[in-house]
Every structure is written in structure tokens, then in C-alpha cells.
Amino acid sequence: MISQKELVISKQLLASATSVGANVREASAACSRKDFINKMTIASKEARESKYWLELIRESRIVDYDLTEIMLLNEEIIRISTSIIKTSQAENK
């Protein structure tokens, strides 16, 4: 039986994690560099929110699953998106 707490957290994680890909896809069709940077910034923020939810799941132990690999992949997404944003901002100057 899934508890209310598990349901709420899983919905939040699903929303933030899927938003990363959606915003990256939108960035790839951006109409300007500013729009591209904005979409990538949103994607980065959503990845950071996903990190929060993953940490909450891990620390609360509401699921019996090793999240290490998922959390490492999420960290890589954060690093890549941050690098893309910084590079794009530097090119914009």
C-alpha cells in the first residue's frame, strides 16, 4: 500500500525530473540565445529540485532502493546544464 507521503513525493519527483527534458527540448528550438539560456536555466533548476526530492526519498527511507546511480546521473545533468549556461552566457557578451 502506497502512503500519502510516498504519493506526494513521487508526483513531485516525476514533475521535476520530466521537466528537465522538456525544457532542454524547448531550448533546442529557442528563438534567441537569451531564450535558450532561460530554458536551460529552468532545466537546471528542475534538476536541482529533483536532487532535493531524491535526497528526501533517500533520507526518509520511504522506498527500499539504492538511489546512488540515479543521484549520480542527476548530478551529471546539473553539471552539464550549468556548463552549457555559463558557456552560453560568456558567448553572449
N, C-alpha and C positions, 0 to 999 in steps of 0.2 A: 504494500500500500504506500503510495506516494504522499508524503506530508505536504501541508500547505506551504511550509518553508521551502521544501525542495522544488515545488512547482513554481513559486515566485522567483527563486534564484535561477532555475533553469530557463525560464522565459526571459529573464534579464540577460543572461549569458547568450542565449540564442539571438536576441535582438542586437546586442552589441557586436557579436562575432560576425554575423551575416552583414551587418552594416559596413564593416571594413571592406569586404569585397565589392559591395555595391558602390561605395564611394570611390574606390580605386577605378572601377569600371567607368564611373561618371567622369573621373579625372582624365581618363584616356580620351574622352571626347570633349574636353574643355574647349571653350571658345577663346580663351586667353590664358596667358601664363598666370595671371592673378587668380582666375577661376580654377586652374589646375592646382595651384598651391593651396587654395581654400579647400578643395575637395580632398587633397592628400592630407591636409591638416585635420580634417574631420575624420578621415580613416585612421590616422594616428591616434587621435583622441579615443576613438571607439576601440582600438586595440588596447589602449591603456585601461579603458573601462572593463574590457574582457579580462585583463590581468587581475583587476580587482575582484571580479566575480570568481575567477579560478582560485585565487588566494582564499577567498571566503569559503568556497567549497572544500578546499584542502584543509583549512584550519578548523572548520566546523565538523569535518569528517561525516558529512551527510551522505556521502557515497563511498563505497569501498572500491576505489580505483586509483591507481598510481597516475597522477596528473603531470608528472615530471616532463615527459616528452611533449605534451601539449603546451605546457608552460614555456618550455624552451623554444618551441616554434613560435609562440606568441611574442616572446622577447625578440626573436629574429625579425618578425614583422614590424615591431616597434622600431628596432634599429634601422631597418631598411627604409621605412617610411620617413623617419626623422632625417636620414641621409638625403633622401630624394627632396624633401622640403628645403633643407639647408642649401643643397646644390642649386635648386631652382630659384631660391631667394638670392643667392650670390650672382647667378646669371642675369637676374632681373635688374641688378644695379648698374 
